[in-house]
Amino acid sequence: MSKTTIESFSCPLPKMDYTTIQLAHGAGGRLSAELLEKVFLPCLGNETLNRLDDQAVLETPGGRLSFSTDTFVVSPIFFPGGNIGDLAVNGTVNDVCMNGAVPKFLSIGFVLEEGLPISELHEIVTSVRNAADKAGVRIVTGDTKVVEKGSCDKLFINTSGIGFIPEGLHISAANLKPGNKIILSGTLADHGMAVLTARKGLSFQTTVRSDTAALNGLVSSILPVGGINAMRDPTRGGAAAVLNELAVSSGVGIELDERKIPVLDAVRGACEILGIDPLYTANEGKLIAVVEADAAETVLKAMRQHPLGENAVIIGTVTGDNPGQVLMENSLGVKRIVDMPVGEQLPRIC
């Protein structure tokens, strides 16, 4: 009888600009992409992972599943509009549903720092439960680890989610076509500015609040309209990172109208004071939908009828020019490149 042998896999050390991990490697921009392309994908890549969508589509005998995982290290753990608990639920629910899936189940893992007040943990776990109930998902498995004081910043949370993809639905970042319209579901940069102002102890006349919310209800309200080719939630790296990823994945260009991009006055003021571009700032309750031109107005109308899409607007168009690039035109008719973010504007934002 022959014995089956498995040879050990060897992944060569890549040549990179940095020899140690930088904060910018976690920003969702160029250095994050380099880490994926040169470290993770050469060692772990396969047909499913290589698509680099926010979720994996898994074929099973019972149908297609959407599966995603995310880890949350936001600082501070409490911020105006939410905390790390509801953020962890909403963030994974949103990743799961961006291909049209119906999220159903979540796992949750806690890494707790020695000395964390039980009262704070209880408040966060309560927020987890409330967010899950609101999103219509169940926490079905989990894990807890405790590390020595100073080994993490109060607590980190990992969540993974599973959802079911309706038959015949194929929404993907690779589906963009010239003529498609870009719809943004609401104002940009609310979450990033809420976290940063809380971290820095800044105060404004109007409190800047996070937009953290589960988007599966909004998604289910626009899917019946049809004509939706792709959806993404602009978290790390903001809308700029997501739009660049979409342009590269589909080999198309994207042109934006700067005058149509909505930003709350208080958020815009905070961005100006801190020198931060809202396009590059994280959101946790917004989505970008790329839709067929003839369906755009109908999708927009359906989106505006949902509480999380009241401020939705068409902000741009997919073109056949400048493949892989995002351009934005200002009120003077001048166009500039909206590049993939390189550095880390806002570390520990989610």
Rosetta silent file (secondary structure, phi, psi, omega in degrees, C-alpha in Angstrom):
SEQUENCE: MSKTTIESFSCPLPKMDYTTIQLAHGAGGRLSAELLEKVFLPCLGNETLNRLDDQAVLETPGGRLSFSTDTFVVSPIFFPGGNIGDLAVNGTVNDVCMNGAVPKFLSIGFVLEEGLPISELHEIVTSVRNAADKAGVRIVTGDTKVVEKGSCDKLFINTSGIGFIPEGLHISAANLKPGNKIILSGTLADHGMAVLTARKGLSFQTTVRSDTAALNGLVSSILPVGGINAMRDPTRGGAAAVLNELAVSSGVGIELDERKIPVLDAVRGACEILGIDPLYTANEGKLIAVVEADAAETVLKAMRQHPLGENAVIIGTVTGDNPGQVLMENSLGVKRIVDMPVGEQLPRIC
SCORE:     score description
SCORE:     0.000 S_00000001
   1 L     0.000  129.092 -178.143    0.000    0.000    0.000 S_00000001
   2 L   -83.353  149.191  179.322    1.469    3.341   -1.005 S_00000001
   3 L  -102.948  128.696  178.867    1.629    6.232    1.419 S_00000001
   4 L   -77.931  130.473  178.378    0.451    9.637    0.232 S_00000001
   5 L  -113.655  143.430  177.499    2.934   12.387    0.924 S_00000001
   6 L  -115.138  118.192 -179.698    2.210   16.101    1.030 S_00000001
   7 L   -75.920  142.126  178.830    5.089   18.366    0.160 S_00000001
   8 L   -70.583  135.511 -179.189    5.573   21.454    2.290 S_00000001
   9 L   -84.309  136.295  178.120    4.689   24.677    0.477 S_00000001
  10 L  -118.919  124.079 -179.752    7.339   27.387    0.335 S_00000001
  11 L  -109.488  114.690 -175.341    6.352   31.017   -0.327 S_00000001
  12 L   -64.285  145.825  178.366    9.362   33.199   -1.270 S_00000001
  13 L   -66.629  124.982 -176.258    9.982   36.392    0.684 S_00000001
  14 L   -79.201  157.493  171.702    8.742   39.306   -1.462 S_00000001
  15 L   -91.247  122.165 -176.343   10.639   42.477   -2.314 S_00000001
  16 L  -135.978  166.835 -179.183    8.681   45.430   -0.927 S_00000001
  17 L   -67.490  -29.975 -178.992    9.154   49.120   -0.194 S_00000001
  18 L  -121.482  146.539  177.290    9.068   48.473    3.564 S_00000001
  19 L   -99.147   -5.067  175.872   10.615   45.670    5.598 S_00000001
  20 L  -132.456  158.577  179.816    8.238   46.207    8.551 S_00000001
  21 L   -71.381  132.977  176.286    4.487   46.744    8.791 S_00000001
  22 L  -108.901  159.251  176.126    3.374   50.406    8.707 S_00000001
  23 H   -56.010  -35.293 -177.911    0.022   51.847    9.810 S_00000001
  24 H   -65.004  -18.849  176.438   -0.673   52.634    6.147 S_00000001
  25 H   -65.233  -17.918  179.570   -0.689   48.892    5.374 S_00000001
  26 H  -105.559   14.197 -172.581   -4.096   48.816    7.090 S_00000001
  27 L   -89.986   -7.191 -178.437   -5.552   51.900    5.395 S_00000001
  28 L    80.822   14.142 -178.989   -7.206   50.195    2.437 S_00000001
  29 L  -110.982 -143.562 -174.027   -5.013   52.048   -0.071 S_00000001
  30 H   -63.124  -42.538 -178.936   -1.878   51.359   -2.094 S_00000001
  31 H   -70.322  -32.762  173.642    0.148   49.778    0.698 S_00000001
  32 H   -62.538  -43.410  179.130   -2.784   47.537    1.653 S_00000001
  33 H   -63.566  -38.545  179.084   -2.980   46.422   -1.976 S_00000001
  34 H   -64.993  -39.470  178.541    0.760   45.769   -2.031 S_00000001
  35 H   -62.188  -42.156  177.055    0.483   43.622    1.110 S_00000001
  36 H   -63.484  -49.431 -172.776   -2.258   41.578   -0.552 S_00000001
  37 H   -70.545  -30.861 -172.868   -0.472   41.227   -3.879 S_00000001
  38 H  -107.349  -18.540 -179.082    3.005   40.423   -2.552 S_00000001
  39 H  -115.372  -58.155 -171.518    2.426   38.598    0.739 S_00000001
  40 H   -75.706  -50.310 -175.532   -1.069   37.149    1.140 S_00000001
  41 H   -66.540  -41.196  177.069   -2.143   36.190   -2.377 S_00000001
  42 H   -58.922  -32.955 -178.174    1.131   34.458   -3.408 S_00000001
  43 H   -90.289  -35.170 -170.598    0.883   32.276   -0.291 S_00000001
  44 H  -116.979   -5.980 -170.611   -2.881   31.886    0.134 S_00000001
  45 L   -60.087  146.499  173.282   -4.404   32.765   -3.239 S_00000001
  46 L  -156.560  177.530 -174.172   -7.065   30.688   -4.961 S_00000001
  47 L   -57.371  -37.595 -178.581   -9.880   31.277   -7.434 S_00000001
  48 L   -76.758  -48.243 -176.880  -12.259   32.572   -4.764 S_00000001
  49 H   -66.039  -35.953 -174.282   -9.835   34.709   -2.758 S_00000001
  50 H   -65.853  -14.221  177.777   -8.209   36.240   -5.835 S_00000001
  51 H   -69.077  -26.128  176.245  -11.425   38.082   -6.754 S_00000001
  52 L    57.696   31.482  168.665  -10.735   40.429   -3.823 S_00000001
  53 L   -76.635  168.794  178.802  -14.382   41.303   -3.276 S_00000001
  54 L   -70.838  -10.882  179.260  -15.436   42.242    0.268 S_00000001
  55 L  -143.887  157.333  175.050  -17.035   38.818    0.501 S_00000001
  56 E   -96.323  139.728  173.351  -16.507   35.346   -0.949 S_00000001
  57 E   -99.885  118.760 -174.695  -19.198   33.710   -3.057 S_00000001
  58 E  -113.182  125.707  177.183  -19.310   30.005   -2.220 S_00000001
  59 E   -84.221  124.246  178.900  -21.128   27.428   -4.344 S_00000001
  60 E  -130.640  162.926  178.040  -22.851   24.798   -2.205 S_00000001
  61 L   -57.626  -25.516 -178.557  -25.408   22.051   -2.957 S_00000001
  62 L   -93.336    1.726 -178.696  -28.050   24.226   -1.312 S_00000001
  63 E   128.508 -173.570 -177.699  -27.237   27.369   -3.293 S_00000001
  64 E   -92.546  136.429  177.772  -24.733   30.199   -3.211 S_00000001
  65 E  -110.888  147.385  170.679  -23.458   31.640    0.054 S_00000001
  66 E  -106.990  126.719 -174.200  -21.870   35.014    0.745 S_00000001
  67 E  -131.379  131.842 -179.362  -19.154   34.788    3.408 S_00000001
  68 E  -146.309  157.236  176.383  -17.092   37.608    4.915 S_00000001
  69 E  -141.063  150.691 -179.152  -14.900   38.362    7.908 S_00000001
  70 E  -154.239  152.376  179.197  -13.613   41.582    9.448 S_00000001
  71 E  -124.047  135.672 -172.536  -11.651   42.684   12.506 S_00000001
  72 E  -117.567  125.582 -175.529  -12.371   45.907   14.376 S_00000001
  73 L  -131.035   26.310 -173.208   -9.720   47.831   16.314 S_00000001
  74 L   -57.242  143.789  176.386  -11.316   51.295   16.414 S_00000001
  75 L  -135.425  123.541    4.456  -10.005   53.806   18.945 S_00000001
  76 L   -78.031  164.664 -176.874  -11.766   55.080   21.001 S_00000001
  77 L   -77.853  -16.871  171.133  -14.146   52.157   21.480 S_00000001
  78 E  -116.835  135.648 -179.081  -17.024   54.570   22.199 S_00000001
  79 E  -149.678  160.470 -179.273  -17.718   57.452   19.808 S_00000001
  80 L   -57.052  122.721  178.823  -20.689   59.702   18.943 S_00000001
  81 L    98.939   -6.660 -179.591  -23.294   57.560   17.206 S_00000001
  82 E   171.774 -167.452  176.155  -22.004   54.134   18.229 S_00000001
  83 E  -153.307  178.072 -175.125  -19.270   51.931   19.635 S_00000001
  84 H   -61.604  -23.003 -179.015  -17.036   49.070   18.556 S_00000001
  85 H   -71.456  -55.808  179.165  -19.841   46.564   19.226 S_00000001
  86 H   -69.054  -29.487  176.227  -22.511   47.793   16.820 S_00000001
  87 H   -61.347  -41.198 -178.851  -19.740   48.746   14.381 S_00000001
  88 H   -65.831  -40.103  177.827  -18.522   45.130   14.292 S_00000001
  89 H   -68.422  -52.340 -176.243  -22.000   43.791   13.540 S_00000001
  90 H   -62.058  -40.463 -177.946  -22.907   46.436   10.979 S_00000001
  91 H   -61.305  -43.035 -179.652  -19.561   46.271    9.202 S_00000001
  92 H   -76.011  -38.149  174.271  -19.751   42.545    8.526 S_00000001
  93 H   -56.450  -43.061 -178.147  -23.459   42.604    7.662 S_00000001
  94 H   -66.662  -40.512  177.215  -22.664   45.281    5.093 S_00000001
  95 H   -62.655  -41.991 -178.094  -19.807   43.323    3.538 S_00000001
  96 H   -63.631  -38.186 -171.769  -21.982   40.223    3.245 S_00000001
  97 H   -90.942   -1.178 -177.826  -24.864   42.035    1.547 S_00000001
  98 L   -71.605   -7.072  170.984  -22.915   44.080   -1.016 S_00000001
  99 L  -106.274   16.485  178.521  -23.417   41.286   -3.559 S_00000001
 100 L    90.122    2.048 -178.919  -27.156   41.207   -2.877 S_00000001
 101 L   -69.398  157.369  174.037  -27.017   38.431   -0.283 S_00000001
 102 E  -100.232  106.424 -179.044  -29.407   38.241    2.667 S_00000001
 103 E   -64.525  139.403 -178.258  -27.221   38.116    5.827 S_00000001
 104 E  -128.476  -44.115 -170.384  -28.323   35.492    8.361 S_00000001
 105 E  -131.191  143.440  176.220  -25.568   34.381   10.745 S_00000001
 106 E  -129.304  147.632  163.496  -22.545   35.959   12.460 S_00000001
 107 E  -106.577  158.361  178.479  -19.684   34.698   14.556 S_00000001
 108 E  -143.901  134.991  177.664  -17.956   37.017   17.000 S_00000001
 109 E  -126.562  131.647 -179.724  -14.563   36.868   18.687 S_00000001
 110 E  -109.623  132.704  166.213  -13.392   39.197   21.472 S_00000001
 111 E  -110.209  112.677 -172.999   -9.792   39.969   22.431 S_00000001
 112 E  -107.209  137.844  176.660  -10.024   41.669   25.846 S_00000001
 113 E   -87.446  135.765  173.907   -7.281   43.593   27.607 S_00000001
 114 L   -52.329  130.119  179.727   -6.668   42.863   31.260 S_00000001
 115 L   100.154   -6.874  177.532   -8.209   45.689   33.288 S_00000001
 116 L   -62.069  128.369  178.276  -11.100   46.448   30.922 S_00000001
 117 L   -62.479  132.765  178.384  -14.086   47.535   33.052 S_00000001
 118 H   -58.691  -33.745 -179.680  -16.838   44.904   32.986 S_00000001
 119 H   -61.793  -37.912  178.884  -19.360   47.754   32.684 S_00000001
 120 H   -70.091  -41.858  177.482  -17.807   48.808   29.354 S_00000001
 121 H   -61.313  -42.141 -179.203  -17.760   45.244   28.064 S_00000001
 122 H   -62.574  -42.484  179.197  -21.416   44.818   29.072 S_00000001
 123 H   -62.483  -39.679 -179.293  -22.415   47.997   27.222 S_00000001
 124 H   -69.974  -42.629  178.649  -20.603   46.816   24.087 S_00000001
 125 H   -64.332  -36.775  175.783  -22.097   43.313   24.199 S_00000001
 126 H   -62.661  -40.389  177.572  -25.536   44.876   24.626 S_00000001
 127 H   -64.704  -37.234  176.012  -24.868   46.992   21.529 S_00000001
 128 H   -58.706  -48.413 -179.305  -23.854   43.845   19.645 S_00000001
 129 H   -61.581  -45.902 -178.058  -27.175   42.224   20.522 S_00000001
 130 H   -64.791  -40.498  179.499  -29.206   45.299   19.592 S_00000001
 131 H   -66.429  -39.990  178.729  -27.394   45.761   16.272 S_00000001
 132 H   -64.970  -43.204  178.365  -27.843   42.083   15.395 S_00000001
 133 H   -61.670  -43.323 -178.731  -31.555   42.217   16.212 S_00000001
 134 H   -64.862  -36.146 -179.479  -31.986   45.356   14.122 S_00000001
 135 H   -82.347  -11.469 -179.328  -30.161   43.794   11.156 S_00000001
 136 L    75.997   31.168  177.752  -32.118   40.543   11.452 S_00000001
 137 L  -119.831  161.614  179.380  -29.061   38.341   11.992 S_00000001
 138 E  -116.136  138.123  170.617  -28.140   35.871   14.743 S_00000001
 139 E   -83.234  114.395 -171.186  -24.856   35.515   16.620 S_00000001
 140 E  -112.875  -10.902  175.693  -24.385   31.743   16.467 S_00000001
 141 E  -160.930  158.776 -177.310  -20.808   31.142   17.646 S_00000001
 142 E  -166.866 -179.166 -178.160  -17.986   33.070   19.262 S_00000001
 143 E  -156.016  152.847  177.158  -14.741   33.118   21.206 S_00000001
 144 E  -135.590  132.795  172.809  -13.085   35.186   23.934 S_00000001
 145 E  -128.435  146.881  176.123   -9.401   35.695   24.692 S_00000001
 146 E  -119.655  132.141  179.662   -7.826   37.867   27.390 S_00000001
 147 E  -118.418  161.815 -177.652   -4.347   39.360   26.992 S_00000001
 148 L   -61.700  152.452  178.836   -2.036   41.117   29.438 S_00000001
 149 L   -55.801  131.082 -178.343   -2.510   44.831   30.098 S_00000001
 150 L    94.692   -8.769 -178.913   -0.829   46.791   27.331 S_00000001
 151 L   -85.835  -17.846  170.481   -1.098   43.962   24.797 S_00000001
 152 L  -152.046  172.449 -175.201   -4.156   45.511   23.073 S_00000001
 153 L   -98.778   85.419 -179.772   -6.164   48.705   23.376 S_00000001
 154 L    70.453  -69.206  174.424   -9.087   47.735   25.653 S_00000001
 155 E  -162.261  149.236  171.949  -10.656   45.251   23.211 S_00000001
 156 E  -118.727  151.591 -179.287  -10.642   44.113   19.584 S_00000001
 157 E  -131.319  134.467  169.669  -13.522   42.298   17.871 S_00000001
 158 E  -113.265  133.469  173.815  -13.601   39.930   14.905 S_00000001
 159 E  -127.053  142.367  171.680  -16.884   39.120   13.196 S_00000001
 160 E  -124.621  148.614 -175.905  -17.616   36.742   10.329 S_00000001
 161 E  -137.028  151.203  176.986  -20.912   36.552    8.494 S_00000001
 162 E  -127.801  136.755  175.484  -22.856   34.246    6.206 S_00000001
 163 E  -140.224  166.293 -177.972  -25.728   35.174    3.910 S_00000001
 164 E  -107.504  130.309 -177.860  -27.726   33.569    1.122 S_00000001
 165 L   -92.345  124.590  178.711  -27.530   34.928   -2.436 S_00000001
 166 L   -58.940  144.975 -178.968  -30.828   34.948   -4.366 S_00000001
 167 L   -61.403  138.133  177.150  -30.829   32.757   -7.449 S_00000001
 168 L    84.254   -0.557 -178.682  -29.912   34.535  -10.677 S_00000001
 169 L   -96.857  126.161 -178.908  -28.222   37.488   -8.934 S_00000001
 170 L  -136.332   81.330  179.898  -24.621   38.225   -9.995 S_00000001
 171 L  -100.460  126.127 -175.045  -23.425   41.517   -8.523 S_00000001
 172 L  -155.105  153.941  177.231  -19.662   42.036   -8.695 S_00000001
 173 H   -63.950  -14.811 -178.557  -16.955   44.693   -8.886 S_00000001
 174 H   -90.421    5.337 -172.186  -16.058   43.271  -12.311 S_00000001
 175 H   -96.411    0.481 -175.110  -19.452   44.160  -13.863 S_00000001
 176 L   -66.337  142.007  178.670  -19.003   47.886  -14.585 S_00000001
 177 L  -135.919  147.691  176.895  -19.681   49.035  -18.153 S_00000001
 178 L   -53.473  136.297 -177.317  -19.350   52.426  -19.866 S_00000001
 179 L    99.810  -20.892  176.361  -22.531   54.434  -19.409 S_00000001
 180 L   -58.772  150.702  177.508  -23.323   53.009  -15.959 S_00000001
 181 E  -104.220  146.277  179.284  -24.250   55.573  -13.299 S_00000001
 182 E  -102.181  118.965  178.947  -22.635   55.839   -9.857 S_00000001
 183 E  -112.382  129.864  174.863  -25.106   56.325   -6.988 S_00000001
 184 E  -106.424  132.017 -171.580  -24.010   57.267   -3.455 S_00000001
 185 L   -77.793   -9.922  179.760  -26.591   56.553   -0.752 S_00000001
 186 L   174.972 -163.900 -173.182  -25.814   59.600    1.413 S_00000001
 187 L   -68.367  148.482 -178.368  -23.305   61.963    2.956 S_00000001
 188 L   -95.379  154.427  166.186  -19.612   61.093    3.140 S_00000001
 189 L    76.994    7.002 -178.807  -17.104   61.028    6.021 S_00000001
 190 H   -58.846  -48.073 -175.992  -19.555   60.984    8.959 S_00000001
 191 H   -66.705  -49.405 -177.381  -17.966   57.964   10.657 S_00000001
 192 H   -57.597  -43.018 -179.462  -14.350   58.942   10.154 S_00000001
 193 H   -72.204  -33.442  177.271  -14.864   62.439   11.499 S_00000001
 194 H   -63.266  -44.800 -179.631  -16.941   61.220   14.460 S_00000001
 195 H   -67.426  -44.102 -176.393  -14.168   58.853   15.531 S_00000001
 196 H   -67.349  -42.248  179.882  -11.375   61.349   14.939 S_00000001
 197 H   -67.178  -33.902  175.321  -13.048   64.224   16.776 S_00000001
 198 H   -67.713  -39.863 -179.562  -13.789   61.912   19.724 S_00000001
 199 H   -64.886  -40.204 -176.164  -10.182   60.709   19.716 S_00000001
 200 H   -90.435   -4.789 -179.539   -8.764   64.227   19.660 S_00000001
 201 L    69.716   28.875 -179.438  -11.339   65.664   22.071 S_00000001
 202 L   -85.042  149.363  177.917  -12.482   68.237   19.503 S_00000001
 203 L  -131.820  144.063  178.340  -15.866   69.935   19.801 S_00000001
 204 L  -129.782  167.373  179.413  -17.976   71.741   17.236 S_00000001
 205 L   -58.562  -37.743  176.860  -21.283   73.599   17.400 S_00000001
 206 L  -112.441  128.460 -179.182  -22.943   70.533   15.872 S_00000001
 207 L   -67.376  130.121  175.229  -21.880   67.072   17.090 S_00000001
 208 L   -85.680  121.454 -174.860  -20.431   64.947   14.325 S_00000001
 209 L  -115.034  144.860  176.238  -21.976   61.487   14.637 S_00000001
 210 L   -64.085  148.451  177.016  -20.997   58.170   13.078 S_00000001
 211 L   -96.028   15.488 -174.651  -23.284   56.803   10.365 S_00000001
 212 L   -51.675  124.299 -177.725  -22.766   53.186   11.509 S_00000001
 213 L  -165.016  151.729  174.291  -25.768   51.162   10.321 S_00000001
 214 L   -82.300  129.427 -173.015  -26.626   47.832    8.722 S_00000001
 215 L   -97.810    3.630 -175.124  -27.356   48.343    5.028 S_00000001
 216 H   -65.241  -30.455  176.313  -29.101   45.046    4.225 S_00000001
 217 H   -67.302  -41.401  176.901  -32.528   46.664    4.480 S_00000001
 218 H   -63.915  -43.084  179.423  -31.528   49.372    2.011 S_00000001
 219 H   -60.466  -46.407 -178.011  -30.053   46.755   -0.333 S_00000001
 220 H   -65.837  -22.933  179.902  -33.230   44.646   -0.252 S_00000001
 221 H   -79.707  -22.498 -178.580  -35.307   47.741   -1.075 S_00000001
 222 H  -103.177  -18.950 -178.629  -33.397   48.513   -4.305 S_00000001
 223 H   -58.754  -41.031 -178.573  -32.687   45.001   -5.627 S_00000001
 224 H   -61.383  -21.471  179.084  -36.212   44.477   -7.059 S_00000001
 225 H   -65.199  -36.637 -178.946  -35.699   47.497   -9.325 S_00000001
 226 L    84.253  175.161  177.737  -32.951   45.633  -11.206 S_00000001
 227 L    80.068    8.894 -178.877  -30.077   47.025  -13.238 S_00000001
 228 E   -91.103  119.547 -178.119  -27.580   46.935  -10.350 S_00000001
 229 E   -95.043  -35.519 -177.884  -24.140   45.775  -11.524 S_00000001
 230 E  -153.027  153.163  173.774  -22.011   46.382   -8.440 S_00000001
 231 E  -143.665  143.111  173.973  -22.238   47.621   -4.850 S_00000001
 232 E  -146.370  149.538  172.207  -19.593   48.477   -2.278 S_00000001
 233 L  -101.484  123.095 -173.346  -19.591   50.115    1.145 S_00000001
 234 L   -81.868   83.474 -178.428  -16.841   52.772    1.292 S_00000001
 235 L   -91.852 -111.153 -179.008  -15.150   52.025    4.621 S_00000001
 236 L   -56.611  133.240 -178.783  -11.326   52.160    4.926 S_00000001
 237 L    82.943   -7.950  175.260   -9.901   54.516    2.339 S_00000001
 238 H    65.734 -163.862 -178.822  -13.361   55.999    1.788 S_00000001
 239 H   -62.677  -32.883 -178.972  -15.147   56.466   -1.517 S_00000001
 240 H   -60.651  -45.509 -179.198  -11.841   57.169   -3.273 S_00000001
 241 H   -65.274  -45.471 -178.264  -10.463   53.699   -2.502 S_00000001
 242 H   -62.969  -45.019 -178.063  -13.687   51.894   -3.438 S_00000001
 243 H   -65.712  -37.558  175.705  -14.113   53.743   -6.741 S_00000001
 244 H   -65.277  -41.116  178.251  -10.494   53.049   -7.710 S_00000001
 245 H   -62.269  -41.369  178.874  -10.942   49.366   -6.885 S_00000001
 246 H   -64.800  -43.013 -179.536  -14.083   49.227   -9.033 S_00000001
 247 H   -62.501  -41.742  179.984  -12.365   50.967  -11.951 S_00000001
 248 H   -69.644  -44.253 -177.574   -9.414   48.569  -11.820 S_00000001
 249 H   -60.092  -36.090 -176.860  -11.557   45.435  -11.387 S_00000001
 250 H  -101.058   -6.042  179.956  -13.650   46.245  -14.461 S_00000001
 251 L    65.481   39.956 -179.317  -10.976   47.952  -16.559 S_00000001
 252 L  -127.780  171.585  171.646  -13.042   51.136  -16.974 S_00000001
 253 E  -102.371  158.756  176.797  -12.785   54.805  -16.107 S_00000001
 254 E  -131.073  132.752  176.699  -14.992   56.681  -13.646 S_00000001
 255 E  -119.567  127.807 -177.538  -15.844   60.379  -13.788 S_00000001
 256 E  -109.901  154.029  173.469  -17.317   62.166  -10.762 S_00000001
 257 E  -107.850  108.437 -175.124  -19.060   65.533  -10.379 S_00000001
 258 H   -57.675  -33.349 -176.757  -17.607   67.208   -7.291 S_00000001
 259 H   -67.401  -19.687 -175.770  -20.651   69.496   -6.930 S_00000001
 260 H   -97.668   -3.325 -176.980  -22.948   66.514   -6.406 S_00000001
 261 L   -83.076  115.446 -173.544  -21.006   64.759   -3.636 S_00000001
 262 L   -82.616  132.150  175.138  -22.919   65.326   -0.349 S_00000001
 263 L  -139.956  129.197  178.146  -21.066   66.202    2.865 S_00000001
 264 L   -61.283  146.908 -177.947  -22.735   67.540    6.021 S_00000001
 265 H   -57.248  -44.260 -179.187  -21.661   71.088    6.933 S_00000001
 266 H   -64.349  -38.415  178.802  -20.298   70.030   10.335 S_00000001
 267 H   -68.923  -42.802  178.461  -18.346   67.177    8.756 S_00000001
 268 H   -61.139  -41.537  178.602  -16.996   69.419    5.996 S_00000001
 269 H   -62.205  -42.805  178.225  -15.898   71.937    8.612 S_00000001
 270 H   -63.365  -41.497  179.096  -14.100   69.252   10.617 S_00000001
 271 H   -62.292  -42.117 -178.959  -12.400   67.976    7.462 S_00000001
 272 H   -66.437  -41.355  179.479  -11.235   71.476    6.533 S_00000001
 273 H   -63.254  -39.102 -175.276   -9.865   72.176   10.003 S_00000001
 274 H   -93.047   -3.369  178.476   -7.979   68.873   10.051 S_00000001
 275 L    70.246   38.927 -175.653   -6.904   68.977    6.409 S_00000001
 276 L  -118.271  136.583  179.563   -8.709   65.763    5.461 S_00000001
 277 L   -85.767  122.608  179.684  -10.470   65.012    2.166 S_00000001
 278 H   -56.426  -28.744 -179.660  -13.992   63.558    2.720 S_00000001
 279 H   -64.240  -23.450 -176.470  -13.507   61.296   -0.320 S_00000001
 280 H  -103.957   10.983 -173.278  -10.753   59.443    1.540 S_00000001
 281 L  -105.272  141.583 -173.868  -12.558   59.167    4.880 S_00000001
 282 L   -66.600  144.814  174.060  -14.247   56.031    6.208 S_00000001
 283 L  -126.251  150.539  179.854  -18.022   55.547    6.193 S_00000001
 284 L  -130.436   11.184  178.173  -19.936   52.788    7.987 S_00000001
 285 L  -148.431   28.505 -179.758  -23.508   53.294    6.836 S_00000001
 286 L  -128.205  154.674  173.789  -23.264   54.247    3.168 S_00000001
 287 L  -134.222  154.927  172.692  -23.090   52.296   -0.080 S_00000001
 288 E  -113.045  124.123  178.441  -22.044   53.016   -3.635 S_00000001
 289 E  -114.394  135.150  175.709  -24.149   51.338   -6.321 S_00000001
 290 E  -108.644  119.145 -169.642  -23.178   51.127   -9.985 S_00000001
 291 E  -130.294  158.688  175.171  -26.300   50.746  -12.101 S_00000001
 292 L   -61.201  143.857 -175.627  -27.423   50.644  -15.706 S_00000001
 293 H   -57.584  -40.396 -176.596  -28.171   54.115  -17.068 S_00000001
 294 H   -75.601   -9.135  177.664  -31.798   53.336  -17.862 S_00000001
 295 H  -106.167   -5.895 -170.098  -32.399   52.092  -14.312 S_00000001
 296 H   -59.912  -48.040 -177.078  -30.537   54.853  -12.473 S_00000001
 297 H   -66.449  -34.718  179.757  -33.454   57.184  -11.746 S_00000001
 298 H   -70.822  -42.084  176.173  -35.676   54.302  -10.607 S_00000001
 299 H   -62.858  -43.101  179.996  -32.981   52.917   -8.303 S_00000001
 300 H   -60.321  -42.973  179.274  -32.349   56.415   -6.962 S_00000001
 301 H   -63.196  -43.497  179.047  -36.047   56.897   -6.218 S_00000001
 302 H   -64.413  -38.703 -179.495  -36.256   53.544   -4.413 S_00000001
 303 H   -65.232  -41.231 -177.827  -33.128   54.365   -2.409 S_00000001
 304 H   -69.714  -16.952  177.961  -34.488   57.739   -1.305 S_00000001
 305 L   -82.028   -9.055  177.374  -37.633   56.063    0.042 S_00000001
 306 L   -97.870  142.741 -178.536  -35.528   54.153    2.602 S_00000001
 307 H   -55.284  -31.298 -178.826  -34.373   55.986    5.773 S_00000001
 308 H   -87.035    0.513  179.963  -30.719   55.155    5.041 S_00000001
 309 H  -125.851   17.405 -175.354  -30.948   56.458    1.478 S_00000001
 310 L   -58.834  -31.658 -177.143  -32.840   59.733    1.913 S_00000001
 311 L  -104.304   23.479 -179.140  -29.844   61.774    0.702 S_00000001
 312 L   -63.796  147.948 -178.350  -28.883   59.476   -2.182 S_00000001
 313 E  -154.124  149.364  172.396  -27.549   61.140   -5.316 S_00000001
 314 E   -80.755  120.021 -174.092  -26.017   60.215   -8.673 S_00000001
 315 E  -110.267   -7.347 -177.983  -22.402   61.388   -8.408 S_00000001
 316 E  -176.717 -174.709 -174.405  -20.797   60.108  -11.593 S_00000001
 317 E  -138.670  145.894  173.096  -20.603   57.947  -14.683 S_00000001
 318 E   -85.106  136.466 -178.988  -18.575   54.972  -15.857 S_00000001
 319 E  -127.774  166.756  174.732  -16.633   55.665  -19.071 S_00000001
 320 L   -89.570   -4.107 -179.804  -14.492   53.783  -21.538 S_00000001
 321 L   -88.636  154.939  174.346  -11.761   56.422  -21.202 S_00000001
 322 L    49.760   57.755 -178.708   -8.792   56.281  -18.810 S_00000001
 323 L   -53.829  135.473  178.051   -9.234   52.629  -17.738 S_00000001
 324 L    81.606    4.689 -178.608   -8.468   52.048  -14.087 S_00000001
 325 L  -119.347  152.982  174.567   -8.637   55.746  -13.193 S_00000001
 326 E  -117.201  124.474  177.341  -11.097   57.955  -11.327 S_00000001
 327 E  -114.776  149.512  177.351  -11.422   61.598  -12.389 S_00000001
 328 E  -131.610  131.731 -179.894  -13.426   64.348  -10.692 S_00000001
 329 E  -101.442  132.709  179.722  -14.672   67.562  -12.297 S_00000001
 330 L   -94.731 -174.073 -175.144  -15.105   70.694  -10.178 S_00000001
 331 L   -66.067  -18.154  179.379  -17.437   73.673  -10.634 S_00000001
 332 L   -92.148    0.721 -179.340  -14.961   75.317  -13.014 S_00000001
 333 L    84.115    8.314  179.927  -14.925   72.302  -15.313 S_00000001
 334 L   -88.411  132.851  179.853  -11.399   71.322  -14.254 S_00000001
 335 E  -103.630  141.191  174.177  -10.754   67.600  -13.846 S_00000001
 336 E  -132.260  157.112  178.384   -8.324   66.028  -11.401 S_00000001
 337 E   -79.526  129.874  171.075   -7.314   62.464  -10.679 S_00000001
 338 L   -97.530   98.041 -171.639   -8.798   60.916   -7.541 S_00000001
 339 L   -84.601  163.998  171.544   -6.001   58.496   -6.793 S_00000001
 340 L   -63.860  133.588  178.943   -5.907   55.448   -4.558 S_00000001
 341 L   -60.041  143.235 -178.977   -4.896   56.578   -1.045 S_00000001
 342 L  -104.234  -57.475 -178.427   -1.253   55.921   -0.220 S_00000001
 343 L   -88.598 -172.050 -178.629   -0.699   56.883    3.410 S_00000001
 344 L  -108.215  102.667  176.252   -2.886   56.531    6.494 S_00000001
 345 L   -69.564  -44.855 -172.023   -5.021   59.626    7.099 S_00000001
 346 L  -133.634   88.183  178.147   -7.013   58.080    9.936 S_00000001
 347 L   -69.911  154.483  175.175   -5.548   55.021   11.698 S_00000001
 348 L    57.525   46.598 -175.711   -7.735   52.788   13.892 S_00000001
 349 L   -95.889  -16.913  179.019  -10.953   54.084   12.344 S_00000001
 350 L  -152.160    0.000    0.000  -12.776   50.740   12.202 S_00000001
